[in-house]
């Protein structure tokens, strides 16, 4: 995800060719480094937790933290690939931007160890072609890395007795006891788990296999960012493709989330409200996409193709109900 203010688009004189841009502030790289270091720690703690190690045990024996390195490495490489895709595309076009800001989650429990990352563009976007390339580069990069981790994870997945043996090191293999927390599946993840993986790994045990779980998170993050709303990556892509219809498409997509939430709440109860926090965040960010400095410059054929590819990836990766009992 990247973030820039609509106010930055209003500082211009007479035409699109004479632009006054605000002075570029110096990057405070120590903040990026600190947040990245904290996120390495929280994702390693979370990875160890998903392998059955409590945080209290780690404070007594710090070597146990290394149990979470695979998960931390995989999920951070996916997030970093996504953000650096945006970063390098922006730098290619000379648009100044920050390095990624990572968001650690320093609490024990079931979560991802991070709420993701973002960069901030510090100048207006010149035209829709640049907007398309910057918006699409992140999801495409993160998606490719997620695919690689899933291929490796499922090609090295043990047979069912091996899966059971691995899970029983963490908790009993007993479907009759308790109510397992289950991950939802997208169309593409269904292919990996049920076709490539033979359907032997239950979705309630995916998070005990770090590379597979990281790939699942990668698909989820890609789909969330590709929602065609506001200043999400999907919002950038839709605006670049359909500048005059983007406002309507943004509203339709947000209305779809509202309808999905109502349906899921009726079917699944409290878990159906899982999209409400995301809708609140989207409302805060803004549901409309600001214009580029020159919307009259058309996007080229390559950019149109990448835009439609990203929309197809959204359909393949979207999970209607990501987590439920």
C-alpha positions in Angstrom: 0.0 0.0 0.0 1.2 3.5 -0.6 -0.1 6.8 0.8 -0.2 10.3 -0.5 -2.4 13.3 0.2 -5.0 14.7 -2.1 -3.9 18.2 -1.1 -0.6 17.5 -2.8 -2.4 17.4 -6.2 -3.8 20.9 -5.9 -0.6 22.9 -5.9 -0.3 23.8 -9.6 -0.3 27.0 -11.7 -2.4 27.6 -14.8 -1.8 24.2 -16.4 -0.5 20.7 -15.9 2.9 21.7 -17.3 3.8 24.2 -14.5 3.8 22.4 -11.2 4.7 23.7 -7.8 5.6 20.7 -5.6 6.2 21.0 -1.8 9.8 20.7 -0.6 10.9 17.2 -0.1 11.7 16.5 3.5 14.7 14.4 4.5 14.0 10.7 5.2 14.5 9.7 8.8 15.8 6.3 8.0 16.3 5.3 11.7 12.5 5.1 12.0 12.3 2.7 9.1 15.2 0.6 10.6 13.7 0.6 14.1 10.2 -0.5 12.8 11.8 -3.2 10.6 13.8 -4.5 13.5 10.8 -4.6 15.8 8.8 -6.4 13.1 11.5 -9.0 12.7 11.2 -9.6 16.4 7.4 -9.8 16.5 7.1 -12.0 13.5 9.7 -14.4 14.9 7.8 -14.5 18.2 4.6 -15.1 16.2 6.2 -17.8 14.1 7.4 -19.6 17.3 3.9 -19.2 18.8 2.4 -20.9 15.8 4.8 -23.8 16.4 3.5 -24.2 20.0 6.0 -22.1 21.9 4.7 -19.5 24.3 6.3 -16.1 24.6 7.0 -16.7 28.3 9.1 -19.8 27.3 11.1 -17.6 25.0 11.9 -15.1 27.7 13.4 -18.0 29.7 15.3 -19.4 26.7 16.0 -16.9 23.9 17.2 -19.7 21.6 13.6 -20.7 21.2 13.0 -17.5 19.2 14.9 -19.1 16.3 12.0 -21.6 15.9 10.1 -18.7 14.3 12.7 -17.7 11.7 11.2 -19.5 8.7 7.8 -17.7 9.2 9.5 -14.4 9.9 11.7 -14.7 6.8 8.9 -15.7 4.5 6.3 -13.2 5.5 8.7 -10.3 5.7 10.2 -11.2 2.3 6.6 -11.1 0.8 5.8 -7.8 2.4 9.1 -6.3 1.5 8.8 -7.4 -2.1 5.4 -5.8 -2.3 6.6 -2.5 -0.9 9.9 -2.4 -2.8 8.0 -3.0 -6.0 6.2 0.3 -5.3 9.4 1.9 -4.2 11.5 1.0 -7.3 8.7 1.9 -9.7 8.3 5.3 -8.1 12.1 5.9 -8.2 12.2 4.8 -11.9 9.8 7.6 -12.7 11.6 10.1 -10.4 8.8 10.3 -7.9 10.3 10.8 -4.4 9.2 8.3 -1.8 10.0 6.9 1.6 11.4 3.5 2.4 8.8 1.1 3.8 7.4 1.6 7.3 6.6 -1.7 8.9 3.9 -2.1 11.6 4.8 -4.7 14.3 2.2 -6.3 16.5 3.8 -6.9 19.9 1.1 -9.1 21.4 0.8 -12.9 22.0 -2.0 -14.7 20.2 -3.2 -15.6 16.8 -2.2 -12.9 14.4 0.5 -12.3 11.7 3.1 -10.6 13.9 2.6 -7.5 11.7 -0.1 -5.3 10.3 1.9 -5.0 7.1 3.9 -2.1 5.7 3.5 1.0 3.6 5.5 3.7 1.8 4.6 7.3 1.4 4.9 9.1 -1.9 6.2 12.6 -1.4 5.2 14.2 -4.7 2.2 14.2 -7.1 1.8 11.4 -9.7 2.4 12.9 -13.1 -0.1 10.8 -15.1 -2.2 7.7 -15.2 0.6 5.6 -16.8 2.9 6.3 -13.9 0.1 5.7 -11.5 -0.5 2.3 -13.1 3.1 1.2 -13.0 3.6 2.3 -9.3 0.3 0.8 -8.2 0.7 -2.6 -10.0 4.4 -3.2 -9.2 3.8 -3.9 -5.5 1.0 -6.5 -5.8 2.7 -8.2 -8.7 6.0 -8.5 -6.8 4.4 -9.7 -3.5 2.2 -12.2 -5.5 5.1 -13.8 -7.3 7.1 -14.3 -4.0 4.0 -15.8 -2.4 3.6 -18.2 -5.3 7.3 -19.3 -4.8 6.8 -20.0 -1.1 3.7 -21.9 -1.7 5.3 -24.1 -4.4 8.2 -24.8 -2.1 5.9 -25.4 0.9 3.6 -27.9 -0.9 6.4 -29.6 -2.8 8.1 -30.3 0.5 4.9 -31.1 2.4 5.1 -34.5 4.1 2.5 -37.2 3.6 -0.5 -37.4 5.9 1.3 -39.4 8.7 4.1 -36.8 8.5 1.6 -34.0 8.8 0.0 -35.6 11.8 3.4 -36.2 13.4 4.3 -32.6 12.9 1.1 -31.2 14.3 1.1 -33.5 17.3 4.4 -31.9 18.4 2.2 -28.8 18.9 -1.2 -30.1 19.9 -3.2 -33.3 19.7 -4.5 -34.4 16.3 -8.0 -34.5 17.5 -10.9 -33.0 15.5 -13.5 -34.0 18.1 -11.9 -31.9 20.9 -12.4 -28.2 20.9 -13.2 -26.0 17.9 -10.2 -25.4 15.6 -9.5 -21.9 14.2 -9.8 -22.3 10.4 -8.4 -20.3 7.6 -10.6 -19.5 4.6 -9.5 -20.3 1.1 -9.2 -18.3 -2.1 -9.6 -19.8 -5.5 -5.8 -19.9 -6.1 -5.0 -21.2 -2.6 -7.6 -24.0 -3.2 -5.5 -25.1 -6.2 -2.4 -25.2 -4.1 -3.9 -27.0 -1.1 -6.4 -29.3 -2.8 -4.7 -30.0 -6.2 -1.0 -29.6 -5.7 -1.1 -30.6 -2.0 -3.7 -33.4 -2.5 -6.1 -31.9 0.0 -4.4 -33.7 3.0 -3.5 -30.5 4.9 -6.6 -29.2 6.8 -7.1 -25.5 6.7 -7.2 -25.5 10.5 -3.5 -26.6 10.5 -2.0 -24.5 7.8 -0.5 -22.0 10.2 1.8 -24.7 11.7 3.6 -24.8 8.3 5.4 -21.5 8.1 6.1 -21.2 4.3 2.6 -22.3 3.4 1.1 -19.9 6.0 3.2 -17.1 4.8 2.0 -17.7 1.2 -1.6 -17.7 2.4 -0.9 -14.4 4.1 0.7 -13.1 0.9 -2.4 -13.9 -1.1 -4.6 -12.2 1.6 -2.4 -9.1 1.6 -2.4 -8.9 -2.2 -6.2 -9.2 -2.3 -6.7 -6.5 0.4 -4.4 -4.1 -1.4 -6.1 -4.8 -4.8 -9.6 -3.9 -3.6 -10.6 -1.3 -6.1 -11.2 1.4 -3.5 -9.7 4.8 -3.0 -5.9 4.9 -2.6 -5.4 1.2 -2.3 -3.3 -0.4 -5.1 -6.6 -1.6 -6.6 -7.9 2.0 -6.5 -4.8 3.2 -8.3 -5.3 0.6 -11.0 -9.0 1.2 -11.5 -8.4 5.0 -11.7 -5.6 4.4 -14.3 -7.9 2.2 -16.3 -11.2 4.0 -15.9 -10.6 7.6 -14.6 -14.2 8.7 -15.3 -15.8 5.6 -13.8 -13.4 5.1 -10.8 -15.7 6.9 -8.3 -18.6 4.7 -9.2 -16.5 1.5 -9.1 -15.1 2.6 -5.7 -18.6 2.9 -4.3 -19.7 -0.4 -5.8 -16.7 -2.2 -4.3 -17.2 -0.6 -0.9 -20.9 -1.5 -1.1 -19.9 -5.0 -1.9 -17.9 -5.2 1.3 -20.9 -4.0 3.2 -23.2 -6.6 1.6 -20.6 -9.3 2.2 -20.3 -8.3 5.9 -24.1 -8.5 6.3 -24.3 -11.9 4.7 -21.4 -13.3 6.7 -22.8 -11.9 9.9 -26.1 -13.7 9.3 -24.2 -16.9 8.5 -21.3 -16.9 10.8 -22.2 -14.5 13.6 -19.4 -12.5 15.1 -16.8 -13.7 12.6 -18.9 -12.1 9.9 -17.9 -8.7 11.2 -14.2 -9.4 10.2 -14.4 -6.8 7.4 -15.7 -3.9 9.6 -12.2 -2.8 10.8 -10.9 -2.8 7.3 -13.9 -0.7 6.1 -13.3 1.8 8.9 -9.6 2.1 7.8 -10.7 2.6 4.2 -13.2 5.3 5.2 -10.4 7.1 7.1 -8.0 6.8 4.1 -10.7 8.0 1.7 -12.9 6.2 -0.8 -12.2 8.5 -3.7 -9.0 8.5 -5.7 -7.4 12.0 -6.3 -6.5 12.9 -9.9 -3.0 12.7 -11.4 -1.4 15.9 -12.6 -2.4 15.1 -16.2 -5.2 12.6 -16.6 -5.4 13.3 -20.3 -2.3 11.3 -21.1 -3.5 7.8 -21.9 -2.0 4.6 -20.6 -0.3 2.3 -23.0 -1.1 -1.3 -24.0 1.4 -2.9 -21.6 -0.1 -0.9 -18.7 -3.6 -1.9 -19.6 -2.5 -5.6 -19.7 -0.9 -5.3 -16.2 -4.0 -3.6 -14.9 -6.2 -6.4 -16.0 -3.8 -9.0 -14.7 -3.9 -7.4 -11.3 -7.7 -7.4 -11.3 -7.6 -11.1 -12.2 -5.1 -11.7 -9.3 -7.6 -10.0 -7.0 -10.3 -12.4 -8.0 -8.1 -15.4 -7.6 -6.7 -14.3 -4.2 -9.7 -12.8 -2.5 -11.0 -14.7 0.6 -14.6 -13.9 1.5 -14.1 -15.1 5.1 -10.4 -15.3 6.0 -10.7 -16.7 9.5 -13.5 -18.5 11.3 -14.2 -21.4 13.7 
